[in-house]
Amino acid sequence: MVNETAIFNAASTMKIPALAKLMQDAEEGLVDLEEMRQIKPENRVRGSGILKSLSPRLELPILDIAELMMVLSDNSATN
């Protein structure tokens, strides 16, 4: 085995089950992926991504936020 005793930080791997749950909720009609959401200041965090730097009044569809979460590993989108 390689690195069998090494401990690794989970980092952004939690974004995968978050996306899976979002898609499941959308399929069940619990979430509308086209619903607009404001990226509130309290949800903007340091780390990777672009959302923390954009307008505080920015609104995007949930699907676009999820896309940013996965493609750019945007931590604010994850929140």
Helices and strands as residue ranges (DSSP letters): G 11-14, H 15-27, E 36-38, G 41-43, G 51-53, E 59-61, H 62-71, H 75-78
